């Protein structure tokens, strides 16, 4: 059984996390900084997945609004998911990422840390939190049918 990669897709930064081989523990795996006005950095994401190694599937946070409805950014997440599947053959599923940043901030505080001390890796920590929820049996949104249709 290969690893899962978690992705917290943001406007400025993309947080990455990876599971262990047994899919029990999610760990932060870095941050990709996005450049304003540039295409989504899919190639860099695929390169990072190759560095992680033995990746079976990807779980991406879906940026729903407070009511659970899709936001305009959801279309970009779905486009990136399709690109990942087309270019790597890896299946991409989605998880509701509502309030995930707030949960990450709370987890840092509960661990005795300060958010400011983790400012540069908050996105990777958030990706790890999202992925750990999936590893713990959390609900995963089904993959996009459009990704399977090409």
C-alpha positions in Angstrom: 0.0 0.0 0.0 1.4 3.4 -1.0 1.3 6.7 0.6 -1.4 9.3 0.4 -0.5 13.0 -0.2 -2.7 15.7 1.3 -2.9 19.1 -0.4 -4.2 22.4 1.1 -4.6 24.5 -2.1 -4.4 28.2 -1.3 -4.2 31.4 -3.2 -0.6 32.2 -2.1 0.7 28.9 -0.7 0.0 25.2 -1.2 0.5 23.0 1.8 1.6 19.4 1.4 1.4 16.4 3.7 2.2 12.7 3.3 1.1 9.6 5.1 3.4 6.9 6.2 3.4 3.6 4.3 0.8 2.1 6.7 -1.4 5.2 6.2 -1.7 5.8 9.9 0.2 9.1 10.4 0.1 12.3 8.3 3.2 14.5 8.5 3.8 18.0 6.9 5.7 17.7 3.7 6.4 21.3 2.7 4.9 24.3 1.1 4.9 25.5 -2.5 4.7 29.3 -2.9 2.4 30.5 -5.7 3.3 33.4 -7.9 0.5 35.9 -8.5 -0.8 35.8 -12.1 1.0 32.6 -12.9 -0.6 29.2 -13.8 -1.2 26.8 -10.9 2.2 25.0 -10.2 1.0 21.5 -11.1 4.5 20.5 -12.3 6.1 21.5 -9.0 3.4 19.6 -7.1 4.1 16.5 -9.2 7.8 16.9 -8.6 7.2 17.0 -4.8 5.0 13.9 -5.1 7.9 12.1 -6.8 10.2 13.2 -4.0 7.8 11.8 -1.4 7.8 8.5 -3.3 5.4 5.6 -3.5 2.3 7.9 -3.8 -0.9 6.0 -4.5 -3.5 8.8 -4.3 -4.0 12.4 -3.5 -6.5 14.1 -1.2 -7.2 17.8 -1.8 -9.0 20.2 0.4 -12.1 21.6 -1.2 -12.6 25.3 -0.2 -16.4 25.2 0.5 -18.1 28.2 2.0 -19.6 28.2 5.5 -22.8 26.7 4.2 -21.0 23.9 2.4 -21.5 25.4 -1.0 -18.8 25.6 -3.6 -16.8 28.8 -3.9 -15.2 30.1 -7.1 -11.9 28.6 -6.0 -13.4 25.1 -6.1 -13.2 25.2 -9.9 -9.4 25.7 -9.8 -9.0 22.9 -7.3 -11.0 20.6 -9.6 -8.9 21.7 -12.6 -5.7 20.9 -10.7 -7.1 17.6 -9.6 -7.8 16.7 -13.3 -4.3 17.7 -14.2 -2.8 15.6 -11.5 -4.8 12.6 -12.6 -4.0 13.1 -16.3 -0.3 13.7 -15.8 0.4 11.2 -13.0 -2.4 8.6 -13.2 -3.0 9.2 -9.5 -6.6 9.3 -8.2 -7.6 12.6 -6.5 -10.3 12.8 -3.9 -11.6 15.8 -2.0 -12.2 16.6 1.6 -14.1 19.5 3.0 -11.6 22.0 4.3 -14.0 24.4 6.0 -12.4 25.9 9.1 -9.2 23.9 8.6 -6.9 26.9 9.1 -8.7 27.7 12.4 -8.4 24.1 13.5 -4.7 24.2 12.7 -4.2 27.4 14.7 -6.1 25.8 17.7 -3.9 22.6 17.4 -0.7 24.8 17.5 -2.0 26.7 20.6 -3.0 23.4 22.3 0.5 22.1 21.7 1.9 25.1 23.5 3.2 26.8 20.3 2.6 30.2 18.8 1.1 30.6 15.3 3.7 33.2 14.5 6.5 30.7 15.1 4.9 28.4 12.5 3.8 31.0 10.0 5.8 29.5 7.1 4.6 26.0 7.6 1.0 26.6 8.6 -0.2 25.4 5.2 1.7 22.1 5.5 0.4 21.7 9.0 -3.2 22.3 7.7 -2.6 19.7 4.9 -1.4 17.2 7.5 -4.5 17.9 9.6 -6.8 17.4 6.6 -5.0 14.2 5.6 -5.0 12.8 9.2 -8.8 13.3 9.3 -9.0 11.0 6.2 -6.6 8.5 7.7 -8.8 8.4 10.8 -11.8 7.5 8.7 -13.1 10.9 8.0 -15.5 11.5 5.1 -14.0 12.0 1.7 -15.9 13.6 -1.1 -16.0 11.4 -4.2 -13.5 12.1 -7.0 -14.7 14.3 -9.8 -16.4 12.3 -12.6 -14.9 14.7 -15.1 -11.4 13.6 -14.1 -12.3 10.1 -15.2 -13.8 11.3 -18.5 -10.7 13.2 -19.5 
